């Protein structure tokens, strides 16, 4: 006597599962969409506030960069005894002037973008 393996198959109606999934997700679509809209609005407001803060802090940074450029130029002419950097790229007053101008332009562009 030999035992033969038997296989059984279970049929699951797929159409009922599809209908159930569509019904479940249709009920969640409106609350999820409104939550996403609120999150996007909050992110936009936060970005505007952060941009305003960065723009306000760039004013003193521009002033400092112009002051350091002037100090470096006066050290190059021998009007001051020492400068913060005695050698390297940061000892050149043109680097500090270019940095000050770049920060100044970036601050103005940021201010204009915030005011729009």
N, CA, C and O of each residue as an XYZ file, in Angstrom:
464
protein
N       0.833     -1.161      0.000
C       0.000      0.000      0.000
C       0.895      1.248      0.000
O       1.741      1.423      0.877
N       0.693      2.088     -0.980
C       1.473      3.314     -1.089
C       0.579      4.513     -0.803
O      -0.594      4.551     -1.175
N       1.166      5.472     -0.142
C       0.426      6.691      0.185
C       0.817      7.763     -0.827
O       1.987      8.116     -0.975
N      -0.166      8.247     -1.492
C       0.083      9.295     -2.476
C      -0.225     10.653     -1.860
O      -1.250     10.811     -1.197
N       0.655     11.644     -2.072
C       0.392     12.966     -1.502
C      -0.802     13.610     -2.195
O      -0.986     13.492     -3.407
N      -1.578     14.272     -1.416
C      -2.739     14.956     -1.947
C      -2.539     16.465     -1.803
O      -2.015     16.949     -0.800
N      -2.952     17.160     -2.790
C      -2.860     18.615     -2.702
C      -4.260     19.190     -2.745
O      -5.137     18.697     -3.454
N      -4.443     20.232     -1.981
C      -5.740     20.890     -1.945
C      -5.548     22.357     -2.286
O      -4.516     22.940     -1.954
N      -6.472     22.925     -2.908
C      -6.429     24.345     -3.276
C      -7.603     25.054     -2.621
O      -8.713     24.530     -2.536
N      -7.319     26.252     -2.167
C      -8.373     27.061     -1.560
C      -8.607     28.252     -2.476
O      -7.661     28.947     -2.846
N      -9.804     28.479     -2.828
C     -10.155     29.600     -3.709
C     -10.563     30.789     -2.851
O     -11.429     30.678     -1.984
N      -9.916     31.947     -3.110
C     -10.243     33.184     -2.398
C     -10.835     34.150     -3.415
O     -10.211     34.448     -4.434
N     -12.011     34.628     -3.145
C     -12.601     35.576     -4.094
C     -11.848     36.901     -4.053
O     -11.869     37.594     -3.037
N     -11.189     37.255     -5.143
C     -10.350     38.443     -5.213
C     -11.199     39.699     -5.344
O     -10.828     40.745     -4.812
N     -12.292     39.623     -6.014
C     -13.117     40.806     -6.262
C     -13.623     41.415     -4.958
O     -13.724     42.638     -4.861
N     -13.937     40.619     -3.978
C     -14.417     41.157     -2.706
C     -13.310     41.922     -1.976
O     -13.574     42.948     -1.350
N     -12.062     41.421     -2.056
C     -10.949     42.122     -1.432
C     -10.687     43.460     -2.112
O     -10.415     44.453     -1.438
N     -10.767     43.496     -3.431
C     -10.574     44.755     -4.146
C     -11.614     45.777     -3.739
O     -11.287     46.939     -3.499
N     -12.843     45.361     -3.660
C     -13.921     46.268     -3.267
C     -13.694     46.778     -1.849
O     -13.923     47.954     -1.566
N     -13.247     45.902     -0.964
C     -13.011     46.311      0.416
C     -11.861     47.329      0.496
O     -11.979     48.335      1.196
N     -10.748     47.074     -0.217
C      -9.621     48.018     -0.219
C     -10.027     49.372     -0.776
O      -9.657     50.403     -0.215
N     -10.776     49.389     -1.863
C     -11.220     50.650     -2.448
C     -12.105     51.406     -1.468
O     -11.985     52.624     -1.338
N     -12.975     50.709     -0.792
C     -13.850     51.353      0.193
C     -13.075     51.924      1.370
O     -13.379     53.019      1.844
N     -12.075     51.189      1.842
C     -11.275     51.662      2.977
C     -10.469     52.892      2.592
O     -10.462     53.879      3.327
N      -9.784     52.848      1.444
C      -8.945     53.971      1.048
C      -9.754     55.173      0.600
O      -9.271     56.301      0.704
N     -10.949     54.976      0.110
C     -11.793     56.110     -0.270
C     -12.202     56.905      0.960
O     -12.348     58.125      0.887
N     -12.387     56.238      2.077
C     -12.749     56.933      3.313
C     -11.593     57.730      3.897
O     -11.817     58.716      4.600
N     -10.355     57.316      3.616
C      -9.188     58.005      4.154
C      -8.648     59.092      3.234
O      -7.825     59.898      3.669
N      -9.074     59.140      2.004
C      -8.463     60.060      1.049
C      -8.684     61.521      1.413
O      -7.756     62.320      1.287
N      -9.864     61.894      1.855
C     -10.138     63.302      2.195
C      -9.357     63.760      3.429
O      -8.726     64.816      3.368
N      -9.364     63.023      4.544
C      -8.560     63.469      5.696
C      -7.061     63.514      5.411
O      -6.361     64.403      5.897
N      -6.572     62.568      4.631
C      -5.149     62.556      4.303
C      -4.801     63.765      3.442
O      -3.765     64.395      3.655
N      -5.649     64.095      2.478
C      -5.394     65.250      1.612
C      -5.406     66.543      2.417
O      -4.567     67.415      2.190
N      -6.339     66.680      3.349
C      -6.367     67.911      4.147
C      -5.166     67.986      5.087
O      -4.645     69.075      5.330
N      -4.722     66.860      5.613
C      -3.531     66.860      6.470
C      -2.289     67.230      5.661
O      -1.417     67.945      6.153
N      -2.208     66.749      4.435
C      -1.079     67.096      3.574
C      -1.090     68.588      3.235
O      -0.033     69.216      3.186
N      -2.261     69.153      3.003
C      -2.361     70.584      2.717
C      -1.915     71.407      3.916
O      -1.193     72.393      3.763
N      -2.344     71.003      5.114
C      -1.925     71.719      6.326
C      -0.423     71.606      6.549
O       0.212     72.574      6.969
N       0.151     70.441      6.274
C       1.593     70.255      6.433
C       2.361     71.112      5.436
O       3.393     71.689      5.779
N       1.869     71.201      4.209
C       2.532     72.031      3.204
C       2.442     73.505      3.569
O       3.402     74.251      3.371
N       1.310     73.932      4.096
C       1.159     75.336      4.517
C       2.105     75.650      5.673
O       2.735     76.708      5.692
N       2.206     74.727      6.646
C       3.106     74.931      7.781
C       4.555     74.996      7.310
O       5.327     75.825      7.793
N       4.931     74.126      6.367
C       6.300     74.126      5.863
C       6.617     75.427      5.139
O       7.723     75.954      5.265
N       5.659     75.948      4.383
C       5.866     77.218      3.692
C       6.042     78.376      4.654
O       6.917     79.221      4.462
N       5.214     78.421      5.691
C       5.338     79.486      6.691
C       6.654     79.377      7.447
O       7.295     80.389      7.728
N       7.058     78.164      7.773
C       8.320     77.965      8.490
C       9.503     78.390      7.628
O      10.448     79.000      8.127
N       9.454     78.074      6.351
C      10.536     78.472      5.444
C      10.595     79.998      5.324
O      11.686     80.567      5.277
N       9.448     80.661      5.275
C       9.425     82.129      5.210
C      10.023     82.725      6.482
O      10.821     83.660      6.410
N       9.648     82.197      7.639
C      10.187     82.708      8.907
C      11.692     82.470      9.009
O      12.429     83.343      9.466
N      12.147     81.299      8.588
C      13.577     81.003      8.635
C      14.343     81.900      7.674
O      15.438     82.364      7.993
N      13.771     82.144      6.498
C      14.407     83.047      5.535
C      14.519     84.456      6.070
O      15.529     85.128      5.863
N      13.478     84.908      6.763
C      13.522     86.243      7.366
C      14.601     86.314      8.451
O      15.299     87.320      8.570
N      14.733     85.248      9.236
C      15.759     85.218     10.286
C      17.161     85.243      9.681
O      18.019     85.999     10.137
N      17.396     84.430      8.667
C      18.709     84.386      8.020
C      19.025     85.733      7.376
O      20.156     86.212      7.453
N      18.031     86.338      6.745
C      18.225     87.639      6.110
C      18.585     88.705      7.147
O      19.442     89.553      6.897
N      17.939     88.660      8.294
C      18.245     89.631      9.347
C      19.649     89.430      9.913
O      20.323     90.398     10.266
N      20.087     88.180      9.998
C      21.423     87.906     10.534
C      22.534     88.167      9.519
O      23.702     88.277      9.893
N      22.182     88.265      8.256
C      23.200     88.531      7.238
C      23.658     89.988      7.264
O      24.761     90.289      6.809
N      22.842     90.888      7.783
C      23.235     92.293      7.869
C      24.506     92.492      8.679
O      25.454     93.092      8.173
N      24.563     92.009      9.919
C      25.806     92.122     10.688
C      26.978     91.360     10.062
O      28.128     91.780     10.184
N      26.685     90.241      9.394
C      27.763     89.486      8.740
C      28.382     90.301      7.612
O      29.598     90.273      7.419
N      27.558     91.024      6.869
C      28.064     91.879      5.791
C      28.927     92.992      6.370
O      30.002     93.287      5.847
N      28.463     93.599      7.433
C      29.214     94.671      8.082
C      30.572     94.161      8.579
O      31.589     94.835      8.414
N      30.584     92.992      9.176
C      31.846     92.411      9.662
C      32.799     92.108      8.504
O      33.999     92.364      8.603
N      32.270     91.568      7.414
C      33.134     91.241      6.274
C      33.731     92.501      5.656
O      34.903     92.503      5.279
N      32.941     93.577      5.545
C      33.489     94.835      5.033
C      34.539     95.400      5.990
O      35.555     95.932      5.543
N      34.307     95.292      7.299
C      35.275     95.792      8.275
C      36.583     95.006      8.205
O      37.662     95.592      8.290
N      36.498     93.701      8.054
C      37.715     92.887      7.954
C      38.461     93.200      6.660
O      39.692     93.223      6.641
N      37.708     93.443      5.563
C      38.362     93.822      4.299
C      39.105     95.134      4.460
O      40.225     95.270      3.968
N      38.508     96.101      5.137
C      39.158     97.391      5.373
C      40.382     97.231      6.279
O      41.412     97.864      6.049
N      40.269     96.404      7.286
C      41.397     96.145      8.186
C      42.544     95.484      7.423
O      43.706     95.839      7.623
N      42.224     94.520      6.546
C      43.258     93.856      5.759
C      43.932     94.830      4.791
O      45.147     94.782      4.599
N      43.143     95.707      4.188
C      43.715     96.707      3.281
C      44.634     97.666      4.032
O      45.714     98.011      3.553
N      44.194     98.091      5.212
C      45.036     99.003      6.000
C      46.306     98.302      6.480
O      47.348     98.944      6.617
N      46.236     97.011      6.735
C      47.447     96.260      7.114
C      48.385     96.133      5.918
O      49.605     96.148      6.081
N      47.825     96.008      4.726
C      48.662     95.922      3.519
C      49.400     97.229      3.266
O      50.542     97.213      2.806
N      48.768     98.354      3.558
C      49.411     99.653      3.400
C      50.343     99.995      4.554
O      51.088    100.971      4.473
N      50.316     99.215      5.616
C      51.171     99.455      6.765
C      50.574    100.437      7.759
O      51.287    100.953      8.620
N      49.292    100.699      7.656
C      48.641    101.643      8.568
C      48.326    101.005      9.917
O      48.141    101.715     10.905
N      48.261     99.680      9.971
C      48.052     98.966     11.234
C      49.222     98.015     11.447
O      49.914     97.644     10.499
N      49.431     97.634     12.672
C      50.568     96.767     12.979
C      50.370     95.340     12.469
O      51.227     94.807     11.764
N      49.255     94.729     12.820
C      49.036     93.327     12.453
C      47.626     93.147     11.900
O      46.747     93.997     12.043
N      47.466     92.012     11.271
C      46.155     91.602     10.791
C      45.880     90.208     11.316
O      46.806     89.480     11.675
N      44.639     89.840     11.363
C      44.217     88.554     11.906
C      44.917     87.382     11.211
O      45.360     86.442     11.872
N      45.016     87.439      9.887
C      45.674     86.391      9.105
C      46.941     86.985      8.493
O      46.882     87.980      7.772
N      48.081     86.372      8.784
C      49.338     86.915      8.278
C      49.765     86.307      6.954
O      50.543     86.915      6.219
N      49.265     85.109      6.634
C      49.619     84.480      5.364
C      48.430     83.664      4.872
O      47.496     83.370      5.618
N      48.496     83.308      3.593
C      47.416     82.518      3.008
C      46.413     83.389      2.269
O      46.576     84.604      2.163
N      45.392     82.750      1.772
C      44.390     83.457      0.966
C      43.593     84.457      1.792
O      43.200     85.504      1.277
N      43.350     84.160      3.045
C      42.549     85.061      3.876
C      43.310     86.310      4.304
O      42.725     87.205      4.915
N      44.577     86.387      4.002
C      45.328     87.599      4.341
C      45.176     88.671      3.262
O      45.614     89.805      3.456
N      44.563     88.329      2.135
C      44.373     89.271      1.044
C      43.045     90.019      1.223
O      42.005     89.406      1.463
N      43.096     91.339      1.103
C      41.896     92.142      1.318
C      40.871     91.949      0.207
O      39.677     92.153      0.429
N      41.321     91.557     -0.989
C      40.377     91.328     -2.089
C      39.460     90.133     -1.815
O      38.292     90.138     -2.204
N      39.988     89.126     -1.153
C      39.163     87.967     -0.793
C      38.053     88.402      0.157
O      36.900     88.007     -0.014
N      38.394     89.211      1.154
C      37.403     89.676      2.121
C      36.384     90.614      1.469
O      35.202     90.576      1.811
N      36.830     91.444      0.543
C      35.904     92.328     -0.157
C      34.942     91.512     -1.028
O      33.743     91.791     -1.055
N      35.460     90.514     -1.735
C      34.605     89.657     -2.558
C      33.603     88.885     -1.696
O      32.440     88.732     -2.073
N      34.057     88.403     -0.548
C      33.161     87.704      0.371
C      32.073     88.636      0.890
O      30.911     88.242      0.982
N      32.440     89.865      1.229
C      31.461     90.831      1.711
C      30.431     91.150      0.631
O      29.238     91.249      0.918
N      30.884     91.308     -0.599
C      29.961     91.605     -1.695
C      29.032     90.428     -1.950
O      27.838     90.626     -2.179
N      29.554     89.213     -1.916
C      28.713     88.025     -2.118
C      27.645     87.892     -1.036
O      26.490     87.592     -1.339
N      28.020     88.110      0.211
C      27.042     88.032      1.302
C      26.002     89.135      1.159
O      24.818     88.910      1.410
N      26.440     90.333      0.754
C      25.527     91.458      0.574
C      24.501     91.156     -0.532
O      23.308     91.406     -0.360
N      24.967     90.628     -1.645
C      24.060     90.280     -2.749
C      23.105     89.161     -2.324
O      21.913     89.215     -2.625
N      23.619     88.166     -1.636
C      22.762     87.065     -1.184
C      21.688     87.556     -0.213
O      20.543     87.110     -0.272
N      22.059     88.471      0.676
C      21.073     89.018      1.619
C      20.007     89.811      0.885
O      18.830     89.717      1.230
N      20.394     90.596     -0.128
C      19.384     91.370     -0.861
C      18.445     90.465     -1.645
O      17.240     90.711     -1.691
N      18.988     89.424     -2.260
C      18.135     88.494     -3.010
C      17.172     87.786     -2.065
O      15.996     87.615     -2.385
N      17.667     87.376     -0.912
C      16.811     86.701      0.064
C      15.722     87.630      0.575
O      14.574     87.211      0.723
N      16.061     88.878      0.845
C      15.044     89.838      1.291
C      13.960     90.031      0.245
O      12.775     90.086      0.574
N      14.367     90.136     -1.020
C      13.388     90.316     -2.108
C      12.500     89.086     -2.243
O      11.302     89.213     -2.498
N      13.071     87.897     -2.074
C      12.268     86.660     -2.184
C      11.264     86.560     -1.048
O      10.162     86.046     -1.239
N      11.628     87.041      0.125
C      10.714     86.970      1.275
C       9.582     87.959      1.106
O       8.447     87.666      1.481
N       9.864     89.123      0.551
C       8.835     90.160      0.411
C       7.807     89.814     -0.651
O       6.729     90.408     -0.666
N       8.103     88.875     -1.542
C       7.149     88.515     -2.606
C       5.967     87.769     -2.065
O       5.074     87.393     -2.823
